[in-house]
Structure formats: C-alpha cells, structure tokens
Amino acid sequence: MSGESYSHTGQVSADGKWRWDGASWHPVVARPLPVWLDRTLTRKATWFSLVAALAVGLVADQALRVGTFGLGASVTLAVIAVALVLAGRISSLESRVLAGASVLFAAWLTLRASPWLLWPDLAMAFALIGLAASVATRGSLLDIGIAEAAARSVQGFVHGMAGAAFAIQPLAQARHRVGMVAPVARGALIAAPIATVVAVLLAAADPVFASFFNLSLDLNQLMLDVTFIAAGALVAAGLLRLAAAEPLSRVDGPAWRLGSIEGLVVLAVLDAVFAAFAVAQGIAATGAAADTLRAAGVTYADYARSGFFQLLWVAGITAVVLILFSRITNLTEQSTKRAFQVLSLVAIGLTLLVVFVAFQRLRLYEEAYGFTMLRLYSHIFAVWIALIFVLLAADFAGLFRRRRWLVGATSVSAMAVLLVLNLINPEAIVVSLNLDRVQATQKIDAQYLATLSNDATPALLAAQSPDIRRIACEGTQSYSVSPAAFNWSDATAAASRSIRC
C-alpha cells in the first residue's frame, strides 16, 4: 500500500480494504449487520414447502378473483396457518397458538359483512400469522420490547422478499436429474410436429374430433389468475422462510440516549400543558368561562359537544411520547429515575382526565345527533386507550420489571377488543341505540342507517318503524354466489328480507 497516494486521515484505499490513519494503512473492518438483517437459515426448503406455497397460491386465486370478503378469504388464511405448522414446522407452543388465533380472526371474514370489522380482522389475522412465523422456535409475545417488535417486523420483511428464492430451492437441488428428463423432452419435440399434422388432418375429417380443440381461453383472466396464484404463493413462501430463519435473540433499543435533563423537561412541559387543560375544565364546569365562550361565539352546549376527536388524538400522541421517551432517555441515576417516574405518572393521570372529558363530550354529542360507527368506535378507543395508560402506569411503577410485557399486553388487549366487537356486532348496536333514541327525540338519520352493511339488516327489520324496515328491504332477497364469495351475514340478511319484506 506504500505506493498509493493519500491526502487526509481516514481516507479509504481504492480497493476499499485499507484506511489511512495519518501514519500508516490499516485494514478496514466491516461492521457486522444487525441480527435482524441476518438472512441465515436453520434449514432448507423441501418439496413440501414448495407444494404448500403453491397450494396457498391456488386457494388465494379463488379468494382474490371474487373481489370480496367471504369463505375464500377465510380458507386462504387458514391454509396459510396450516402450511406454517406443517411445512414451516413451527415448534413452540406459543407460535402454534398464534397460528390458531389467526384462523379464529380469519373465520370472521365469512361471518361478518361490516368493513369496520373485516379490515381489522384481516390485518389481525396476518399479524398473528407473521408473529407465529417470527417466534417459530424462540421468542414470546409477552417478552418483546418495542425495539424488538420493530426488529422482528424488519426481519419479516427481509425474509418475505426472499421467499421466492427459498421456495424454489428443491428445484435448484434437482438440477442433477435433468439428464434423466432430457430424452423425454427430445422425444416430445420430435413427436410434436408429427402429432400436429395428424391432428389437423383428423380434425378436417371429423367435426366431432375438431370440437375438442375449440378452446375458449380468456387470456386476461388467465393472466389475472397467474398473478393471484403468484401473489399467494410468494406470501406463503416468505412466511415459510421466516419460520426457517435463525431465531432472533433479544433486541434492545438504540445505544444512543437522550440526556436525562432533556427527557425530564419534555415531561414537565407536557404535565404543565395538561394541568392548564384541567384548570380550563374546572373553570368551564363552574360557569366562570361564560364570557370567554360568548366572545368566541360558542354556546356552552356546543362547547360541551365538540373537540372530542382532538382530545382522543392528544391521548394517543401522549401515549407514544411517554413510551418513546421512557426508552430513549438516559436514566442512570436513581434520582432521575424517580423524577421521570413521578412526571410520567402525573402525565398519565392528567391524560386519563383528557380521555374522560373526550368520552363525556362524545356522549353528549351522540345524545344530540345520534350514533354512527365512527362515534361508537371513538367511544371504544377512549376506553381502550384508558386501559393502555393503566398498563403504562403499571410498567412505569415497576410491575414485572424483569419482563418486557407492555407490547404483549397491549397486543392481547387489542385482540380481545376486536374479538368482542365481532361477537357483539357493532352495526346492530348502532341501529339499536338510534332506535332507542327515536323514542325520546323522534329523530333518526335514516339516510345514514341505509349505508350500513348487512350486519345491520336483522336489527333494522326488527324495528317498529315502517320507514326503517323499508330501508332494510331495499337489498336483495335471494342469495346465490360462488362458494369462495359466500358470506354468512349476507346470506342471513337475504333470508330475513325474503321473510319480512
């Protein structure tokens, strides 16, 4: 390396293998990739893996070509879960439980028709399948920190992108058998022109034989089917590769840390803002803010029934801030840890006040203007985010300090909420709440009720109001679809209309 010119310390040689330190050249030491970018596998794909991926693709084609949620979507996700257990050979009990839970949420794609449930069910089913593949042999949802959850997501994406190469490994390993296939291929090539000539002559002599070649192929549909099959197979192949990947060990947060003073200042400012909001609520409750509201052109009734969505956004942002700063703030001294803990718990308490105010304002708004799916889900989100803050308070207080349980507990609570929503049928609840409101106010938004899915149809047909029943009767009274598109809620709605309309 002595013959190479150099101009400054730190310069890298032309071949990228040496670095100048001001006095001599030293070899460049490559930094190892993070463990979650490691593409090492513990086992290779088998013919069973390839067949399983293709089977998923074929089932996915039937689900995707109907263009709607139904039995095909549920079966596709169930086949993916089964393929992961059998071909992916996931061995830990938790990974198998997660795969089974994904099938449970996939089943609701056939049982429900509301988009407010179908898309969350689809996302939850895929998330559980991906997590099952990620913890195939090691790891637990109940001991995954935020940094590790992000790392596992990146790892899943990396292995998912390489799924095709993984699935075709058996084909590559079978290259040595090509010599056995070559004579057959040569024979087929020789026979092809002879068979073509004979077939043409026979077709000219016999119209019945000629009819065998009258194939009506829809090339557009054929290409679409090939695309759908490939998409389903690639998703399955990526999950099988993730299940075969080197198990991910514990992943901690970044080495970089924010100073303790900076973190405490952020929390102190946040607490001050929330404290000011609490004072404002006290002033408004006592009527002392009447002049302020009058100057703003807002009545107290309008004031009490507004701002709930913004308040829920504030609660969500606060949860993210508290979790983030608790992980990136350098809290090495006991005094700073205690101060951070106190400020965090104060922020949580004040945020719960914000959530309560949002809940009350939303309730007043619904009493005045009726219930919608968005308002119902906002109520549910308010309760759920309050639960998350209680869990966060327990985490800050040091509950189960040796385990990283917050992400897992939050995930389990989200699964429980979604499962309960599927069971209780939220659209039917919205109909019931609006019908109860009619008795007190004689007002109902029939136009909105007409936009609800077939999940709401039985409840609408049970109403005493002829106008409401007429809305429910506008749908079809017969139900005939392909098996892949079958939906129990749509079928039940059609049967109910045929009886009551």
C-alpha positions as CSV (number, residue, x, y, z in Angstrom):
1,M,0.0,0.0,0.0
2,S,3.0,2.3,0.2
3,G,2.8,3.2,-3.5
4,E,-0.8,4.6,-3.2
5,S,-1.2,8.3,-2.8
6,Y,-3.2,9.7,0.1
7,S,-4.2,13.2,1.2
8,H,-6.1,13.0,4.6
9,T,-6.5,10.9,7.7
10,G,-9.4,8.4,7.3
11,Q,-9.0,8.1,3.5
12,V,-10.0,4.7,2.2
13,S,-7.9,3.0,-0.4
14,A,-9.2,2.4,-4.0
15,D,-10.0,-1.2,-3.3
16,G,-11.9,-0.3,-0.1
17,K,-9.8,-2.6,2.0
18,W,-7.4,-0.2,3.7
19,R,-7.8,3.1,5.7
20,W,-5.0,5.7,6.3
21,D,-4.7,6.8,9.9
22,G,-2.2,9.6,9.3
23,A,0.9,7.4,9.7
24,S,0.1,4.0,8.1
25,W,-2.6,1.9,6.4
26,H,-4.8,-0.4,8.4
27,P,-7.4,-2.9,7.2
28,V,-10.9,-1.7,7.1
29,V,-13.0,-3.8,9.5
30,A,-16.5,-4.3,8.1
31,R,-19.3,-3.7,10.6
32,P,-21.5,-6.8,11.1
33,L,-25.1,-6.4,10.0
34,P,-27.7,-6.2,12.8
35,V,-29.1,-9.6,13.8
36,W,-32.5,-8.7,12.4
37,L,-30.9,-8.2,8.9
38,D,-29.2,-11.6,9.1
39,R,-30.6,-13.9,6.4
40,T,-29.1,-17.1,7.8
41,L,-31.5,-20.1,7.7
42,T,-31.6,-23.1,10.1
43,R,-32.9,-25.4,7.4
44,K,-33.5,-25.5,3.7
45,A,-36.8,-25.6,1.9
46,T,-38.3,-29.0,1.0
47,W,-40.6,-30.2,-1.8
48,F,-43.3,-30.0,0.9
49,S,-42.5,-26.3,1.3
50,L,-42.9,-25.7,-2.5
51,V,-46.1,-27.6,-2.7
52,A,-47.5,-25.8,0.3
53,A,-46.7,-22.4,-1.2
54,L,-48.3,-23.4,-4.5
55,A,-51.4,-24.7,-2.6
56,V,-51.8,-21.4,-0.9
57,G,-51.5,-19.6,-4.2
58,L,-54.3,-21.7,-5.8
59,V,-56.6,-21.1,-2.8
60,A,-55.7,-17.4,-2.8
61,D,-56.6,-17.2,-6.5
62,Q,-60.1,-18.4,-5.7
63,A,-60.4,-15.8,-2.9
64,L,-59.0,-12.9,-4.9
65,R,-60.9,-13.4,-8.1
66,V,-64.3,-12.9,-6.4
67,G,-63.1,-9.5,-5.2
68,T,-64.9,-9.6,-1.9
69,F,-64.5,-11.0,1.6
70,G,-66.0,-14.4,2.2
71,L,-65.3,-18.1,2.6
72,G,-62.4,-17.9,0.2
73,A,-60.6,-15.3,2.2
74,S,-61.1,-17.3,5.4
75,V,-59.9,-20.6,3.9
76,T,-56.9,-18.9,2.4
77,L,-55.7,-17.6,5.7
78,A,-56.5,-21.0,7.3
79,V,-54.4,-22.8,4.7
80,I,-51.5,-20.4,5.3
81,A,-51.7,-21.2,9.0
82,V,-51.8,-24.9,8.4
83,A,-48.9,-24.7,5.9
84,L,-46.9,-22.8,8.5
85,V,-47.5,-25.5,11.1
86,L,-46.8,-28.5,8.8
87,A,-44.4,-27.3,6.1
88,G,-42.9,-24.4,8.3
89,R,-42.5,-26.8,11.2
90,I,-43.1,-24.1,13.8
91,S,-42.3,-25.9,17.1
92,S,-43.0,-23.6,20.0
93,L,-46.4,-23.9,21.7
94,E,-46.9,-20.1,21.5
95,S,-46.3,-20.0,17.8
96,R,-48.9,-22.7,17.2
97,V,-51.4,-20.8,19.5
98,L,-50.8,-17.7,17.5
99,A,-51.4,-19.5,14.2
100,G,-54.6,-20.9,15.6
101,A,-55.7,-17.5,16.8
102,S,-55.1,-16.2,13.2
103,V,-57.6,-18.8,12.0
104,L,-60.1,-17.6,14.6
105,F,-60.0,-14.0,13.2
106,A,-59.9,-15.2,9.7
107,A,-63.3,-17.0,10.3
108,W,-65.0,-13.6,10.9
109,L,-64.2,-12.7,7.3
110,T,-67.0,-15.2,6.4
111,L,-69.3,-14.4,9.4
112,R,-69.4,-10.6,9.2
113,A,-70.0,-8.1,6.4
114,S,-69.1,-4.7,8.1
115,P,-65.9,-3.1,6.7
116,W,-65.5,-1.7,10.3
117,L,-64.7,-5.4,11.2
118,L,-63.5,-7.0,8.1
119,W,-60.4,-4.9,7.5
120,P,-59.2,-5.1,11.2
121,D,-59.9,-8.9,11.2
122,L,-57.8,-9.3,8.0
123,A,-55.0,-7.2,9.5
124,M,-55.1,-9.1,12.8
125,A,-55.0,-12.5,11.1
126,F,-52.0,-11.5,9.0
127,A,-50.2,-10.0,12.0
128,L,-50.8,-13.2,14.1
129,I,-49.5,-15.4,11.2
130,G,-46.4,-13.2,10.8
131,L,-45.8,-13.3,14.6
132,A,-46.2,-17.1,14.6
133,A,-43.5,-17.4,11.9
134,S,-41.3,-14.9,13.8
135,V,-41.4,-16.9,17.1
136,A,-41.4,-20.3,15.4
137,T,-38.7,-21.7,17.7
138,R,-37.8,-19.0,20.1
139,G,-39.3,-15.7,21.5
140,S,-42.6,-14.7,23.1
141,L,-45.1,-12.1,22.5
142,L,-45.2,-11.5,26.3
143,D,-41.5,-10.7,26.3
144,I,-40.9,-8.5,23.3
145,G,-39.9,-4.9,23.7
146,I,-40.7,-2.1,21.3
147,A,-37.3,-2.2,19.7
148,E,-37.5,-6.0,19.2
149,A,-41.0,-5.7,17.8
150,A,-39.7,-3.3,15.2
151,A,-36.7,-5.5,14.5
152,R,-38.9,-8.5,14.0
153,S,-41.0,-6.5,11.6
154,V,-37.9,-5.7,9.5
155,Q,-36.7,-9.3,9.7
156,G,-40.1,-10.5,8.5
157,F,-40.0,-8.0,5.5
158,V,-36.4,-9.1,4.6
159,H,-37.2,-12.8,4.6
160,G,-40.5,-12.2,2.9
161,M,-38.8,-10.5,0.0
162,A,-36.5,-13.6,-0.4
163,G,-39.4,-16.1,-0.1
164,A,-39.4,-17.0,-3.9
165,A,-35.7,-18.0,-3.9
166,F,-36.3,-20.0,-0.7
167,A,-39.3,-21.9,-2.1
168,I,-37.6,-22.9,-5.4
169,Q,-34.6,-24.4,-3.6
170,P,-35.8,-28.0,-4.2
171,L,-35.9,-27.3,-8.0
172,A,-32.4,-26.0,-7.9
173,Q,-31.3,-29.1,-6.0
174,A,-32.9,-31.3,-8.6
175,R,-30.7,-30.0,-11.5
176,H,-28.6,-33.2,-11.5
177,R,-31.7,-35.1,-12.6
178,V,-32.1,-33.0,-15.7
179,G,-30.2,-35.7,-17.6
180,M,-32.9,-38.2,-16.9
181,V,-35.5,-35.8,-18.3
182,A,-33.6,-34.8,-21.4
183,P,-34.5,-37.9,-23.5
184,V,-38.2,-37.5,-22.7
185,A,-38.0,-33.8,-23.8
186,R,-36.2,-34.7,-27.0
187,G,-38.9,-37.3,-27.8
188,A,-41.7,-34.8,-27.2
189,L,-40.1,-32.3,-29.5
190,I,-39.8,-34.8,-32.3
191,A,-43.4,-36.0,-31.8
192,A,-44.9,-32.5,-31.6
193,P,-44.8,-31.7,-35.4
194,I,-46.0,-35.2,-36.3
195,A,-48.9,-35.1,-33.9
196,T,-49.8,-31.6,-35.1
197,V,-50.1,-32.7,-38.7
198,V,-52.1,-35.8,-37.9
199,A,-54.4,-33.8,-35.6
200,V,-55.1,-31.2,-38.3
201,L,-56.0,-33.9,-40.9
202,L,-58.2,-35.8,-38.4
203,A,-60.0,-32.5,-37.5
204,A,-60.7,-31.8,-41.1
205,A,-62.2,-35.3,-41.5
206,D,-64.3,-35.4,-38.3
207,P,-66.1,-32.3,-36.9
208,V,-66.6,-34.1,-33.5
209,F,-62.8,-34.6,-33.1
210,A,-62.3,-31.0,-34.3
211,S,-64.6,-29.8,-31.5
212,F,-62.0,-31.0,-28.9
213,F,-59.8,-28.1,-30.0
214,N,-62.4,-25.3,-29.8
215,L,-61.0,-23.9,-26.6
216,S,-62.3,-20.6,-25.4
217,L,-59.5,-19.1,-23.4
218,D,-59.8,-15.7,-21.7
219,L,-56.2,-14.5,-21.8
220,N,-56.9,-11.6,-19.5
221,Q,-58.5,-13.8,-16.9
222,L,-55.7,-16.3,-17.3
223,M,-53.0,-13.7,-16.6
224,L,-55.0,-12.4,-13.7
225,D,-55.2,-15.9,-12.2
226,V,-51.4,-16.4,-12.7
227,T,-50.9,-13.1,-10.9
228,F,-53.2,-14.1,-8.0
229,I,-51.5,-17.5,-7.6
230,A,-48.1,-16.0,-7.7
231,A,-49.1,-13.4,-5.0
232,G,-50.5,-16.0,-2.7
233,A,-47.5,-18.4,-3.2
234,L,-45.0,-15.6,-2.6
235,V,-46.7,-14.6,0.7
236,A,-46.7,-18.2,1.9
237,A,-43.0,-18.7,0.7
238,G,-42.0,-15.6,2.7
239,L,-43.6,-16.8,5.8
240,L,-42.1,-20.3,5.5
241,R,-38.7,-18.7,5.0
242,L,-39.2,-16.5,8.1
243,A,-40.1,-19.7,10.1
244,A,-36.9,-21.3,8.9
245,A,-34.7,-18.3,9.7
246,E,-32.2,-18.2,12.5
247,P,-34.2,-17.3,15.7
248,L,-33.9,-13.7,16.7
249,S,-32.3,-13.1,20.1
250,R,-33.2,-10.3,22.4
251,V,-33.0,-6.9,20.7
252,D,-32.5,-3.8,22.9
253,G,-33.1,-0.2,21.9
254,P,-30.5,2.0,20.3
255,A,-27.3,2.7,22.1
256,W,-27.9,6.4,21.7
257,R,-29.7,8.0,24.6
258,L,-31.3,11.4,25.2
259,G,-29.9,13.2,28.3
260,S,-31.9,12.8,31.5
261,I,-32.4,16.6,31.8
262,E,-33.9,16.9,28.3
263,G,-36.3,14.0,29.0
264,L,-37.4,15.4,32.3
265,V,-38.0,18.9,30.7
266,V,-40.2,17.3,28.0
267,L,-42.3,15.5,30.6
268,A,-42.5,18.6,32.8
269,V,-43.8,20.8,29.9
270,L,-46.3,18.1,28.9
271,D,-47.6,18.0,32.5
272,A,-47.9,21.8,32.6
273,V,-50.0,21.8,29.4
274,F,-52.3,19.1,30.8
275,A,-52.5,20.9,34.1
276,A,-53.6,24.0,32.3
277,F,-56.3,22.0,30.5
278,A,-57.5,20.6,33.8
279,V,-57.9,24.1,35.1
280,A,-59.8,25.1,32.0
281,Q,-62.2,22.3,32.5
282,G,-62.7,23.3,36.1
283,I,-63.4,26.9,35.1
284,A,-65.9,25.8,32.4
285,A,-67.7,23.5,34.8
286,T,-68.3,26.3,37.3
287,G,-69.7,28.6,34.6
288,A,-66.8,31.1,35.1
289,A,-65.9,30.9,31.4
290,A,-69.2,32.1,30.1
291,D,-67.8,35.4,28.9
292,T,-65.0,33.6,27.1
293,L,-67.4,31.3,25.3
294,R,-69.7,34.2,24.4
295,A,-66.8,36.2,23.0
296,A,-65.9,33.2,20.8
297,G,-69.4,32.8,19.6
298,V,-69.8,29.4,21.2
299,T,-72.6,28.3,23.5
300,Y,-71.9,26.0,26.4
301,A,-73.9,23.2,24.8
302,D,-71.8,23.5,21.6
303,Y,-68.6,23.7,23.8
304,A,-69.6,20.5,25.7
305,R,-70.3,18.6,22.4
306,S,-67.2,19.5,20.5
307,G,-63.5,18.7,20.4
308,F,-63.7,15.0,21.3
309,F,-61.7,13.8,18.3
310,Q,-58.9,16.2,19.1
311,L,-58.8,15.1,22.7
312,L,-58.5,11.5,21.6
313,W,-55.7,12.4,19.3
314,V,-54.0,14.1,22.2
315,A,-54.3,10.9,24.3
316,G,-52.8,8.8,21.5
317,I,-49.9,11.1,20.9
318,T,-49.2,11.3,24.7
319,A,-49.0,7.5,24.9
320,V,-46.5,7.5,22.1
321,V,-44.4,10.3,23.7
322,L,-44.3,8.6,27.1
323,I,-43.3,5.2,25.7
324,L,-40.7,6.7,23.4
325,F,-39.0,8.9,26.0
326,S,-39.1,6.2,28.6
327,R,-37.0,4.1,26.2
328,I,-34.5,6.7,24.8
329,T,-33.9,8.8,28.0
330,N,-30.6,8.1,29.8
331,L,-31.8,7.4,33.4
332,T,-28.7,6.1,35.1
333,E,-29.1,7.8,38.5
334,Q,-31.8,6.8,41.0
335,S,-32.9,10.4,41.5
336,T,-33.5,11.0,37.8
337,K,-35.3,7.6,37.5
338,R,-37.6,8.6,40.4
339,A,-38.3,12.1,38.9
340,F,-39.1,10.6,35.5
341,Q,-41.4,8.1,37.1
342,V,-43.3,10.7,39.0
343,L,-43.6,13.0,36.0
344,S,-44.8,10.1,33.8
345,L,-47.4,9.0,36.3
346,V,-48.7,12.6,36.6
347,A,-48.9,12.8,32.8
348,I,-50.8,9.6,32.8
349,G,-53.3,10.8,35.4
350,L,-53.9,14.0,33.5
351,T,-54.2,12.2,30.2
352,L,-56.9,10.0,31.8
353,L,-58.7,13.2,32.6
354,V,-58.5,14.2,28.9
355,V,-59.9,10.8,27.9
356,F,-62.7,11.1,30.4
357,V,-63.6,14.6,29.1
358,A,-63.5,13.3,25.5
359,F,-65.8,10.4,26.4
360,Q,-68.3,12.7,28.1
361,R,-68.3,15.2,25.2
362,L,-68.8,12.4,22.7
363,R,-71.7,11.1,24.8
364,L,-73.4,14.5,24.7
365,Y,-72.8,14.8,21.0
366,E,-74.4,11.4,20.4
367,E,-77.4,12.3,22.5
368,A,-77.9,15.4,20.3
369,Y,-77.1,14.0,16.9
370,G,-77.3,10.2,17.1
371,F,-74.9,7.3,16.8
372,T,-72.6,6.3,14.0
373,M,-69.9,3.7,13.6
374,L,-67.2,6.3,13.9
375,R,-68.6,7.7,17.1
376,L,-69.1,4.2,18.5
377,Y,-65.5,3.3,17.7
378,S,-64.3,6.5,19.2
379,H,-66.0,5.5,22.4
380,I,-64.3,2.1,22.3
381,F,-61.0,3.7,21.5
382,A,-61.4,6.0,24.5
383,V,-61.9,3.0,26.8
384,W,-59.1,1.1,25.2
385,I,-56.6,3.9,25.4
386,A,-57.5,4.4,29.0
387,L,-56.6,0.8,29.6
388,I,-53.3,1.3,27.8
389,F,-52.5,4.2,30.1
390,V,-53.3,2.0,33.1
391,L,-50.9,-0.7,31.8
392,L,-48.3,2.0,31.1
393,A,-48.6,3.3,34.6
394,A,-48.0,-0.2,35.9
395,D,-45.0,-0.5,33.7
396,F,-43.6,2.8,35.0
397,A,-44.3,1.7,38.5
398,G,-42.1,-1.3,38.0
399,L,-44.6,-4.2,37.7
400,F,-42.9,-7.3,36.4
401,R,-39.7,-5.4,36.0
402,R,-37.7,-8.4,34.6
403,R,-40.1,-8.9,31.7
404,R,-40.8,-6.7,28.7
405,W,-44.6,-7.3,28.9
406,L,-46.1,-3.9,27.7
407,V,-46.1,-4.6,24.0
408,G,-47.6,-8.1,24.6
409,A,-50.2,-6.9,27.0
410,T,-51.2,-4.1,24.6
411,S,-51.4,-6.6,21.7
412,V,-53.5,-9.0,23.7
413,S,-55.9,-6.2,24.7
414,A,-56.3,-5.2,21.1
415,M,-57.1,-8.8,20.1
416,A,-59.7,-9.0,22.9
417,V,-61.4,-5.8,21.9
418,L,-61.6,-6.9,18.2
419,L,-62.9,-10.3,19.2
420,V,-65.6,-8.8,21.4
421,L,-66.6,-6.4,18.6
422,N,-67.0,-9.4,16.2
423,L,-69.2,-11.2,18.8
424,I,-71.5,-8.3,19.7
425,N,-71.9,-6.9,16.1
426,P,-71.3,-3.2,16.4
427,E,-73.5,-2.2,13.5
428,A,-76.5,-3.8,15.2
429,I,-75.7,-1.9,18.3
430,V,-75.6,1.4,16.4
431,V,-79.1,0.6,15.0
432,S,-80.4,-0.3,18.4
433,L,-79.0,2.8,20.1
434,N,-80.5,5.0,17.3
435,L,-83.9,3.3,17.6
436,D,-83.9,3.8,21.4
437,R,-83.1,7.5,20.8
438,V,-86.1,7.8,18.5
439,Q,-88.5,7.2,21.4
440,A,-87.0,10.3,23.2
441,T,-86.3,12.7,20.4
442,Q,-88.5,11.4,17.5
443,K,-85.4,11.9,15.3
444,I,-83.4,9.4,13.3
445,D,-80.9,9.6,10.5
446,A,-82.4,7.1,8.1
447,Q,-80.0,8.1,5.4
448,Y,-77.1,7.0,7.5
449,L,-78.7,3.7,8.5
450,A,-79.1,2.9,4.8
451,T,-75.3,3.0,4.4
452,L,-74.7,0.2,6.9
453,S,-73.8,-3.3,5.8
454,N,-75.9,-6.5,6.0
455,D,-74.7,-6.9,9.6
456,A,-77.3,-4.3,10.5
457,T,-80.2,-5.8,8.4
458,P,-81.8,-8.1,11.0
459,A,-81.8,-5.2,13.6
460,L,-83.3,-2.8,11.0
461,L,-86.0,-5.4,10.0
462,A,-86.9,-5.8,13.7
463,A,-87.7,-2.1,14.0
464,Q,-91.3,-0.9,14.6
465,S,-90.9,2.0,12.2
466,P,-92.2,1.2,8.6
467,D,-89.6,3.7,7.2
468,I,-86.7,1.8,8.8
469,R,-88.0,-1.5,7.6
470,R,-88.4,-0.1,4.1
471,I,-84.7,0.8,4.2
472,A,-83.7,-2.7,5.2
473,C,-85.9,-4.2,2.5
474,E,-84.1,-2.4,-0.3
475,G,-81.5,-5.1,-0.5
476,T,-81.7,-8.4,-2.4
477,Q,-84.0,-11.2,-1.1
478,S,-82.1,-14.0,-2.7
479,Y,-78.5,-15.1,-2.2
480,S,-76.6,-17.1,-4.8
481,V,-72.8,-16.7,-5.1
482,S,-69.8,-18.8,-5.7
483,P,-68.5,-20.8,-2.6
484,A,-65.4,-18.5,-2.4
485,A,-67.6,-15.4,-2.1
486,F,-70.1,-16.9,0.4
487,N,-70.7,-14.7,3.5
488,W,-72.9,-15.8,6.3
489,S,-74.1,-12.2,7.2
490,D,-75.1,-11.5,3.6
491,A,-76.9,-14.8,3.3
492,T,-78.8,-14.2,6.6
493,A,-79.8,-10.7,5.6
494,A,-81.2,-12.0,2.3
495,A,-83.1,-14.7,4.1
496,S,-84.5,-12.2,6.6
497,R,-85.7,-9.9,3.8
498,S,-87.4,-12.8,2.0
499,I,-89.4,-13.5,5.2
500,R,-90.2,-10.0,6.4
501,C,-90.3,-7.9,3.3
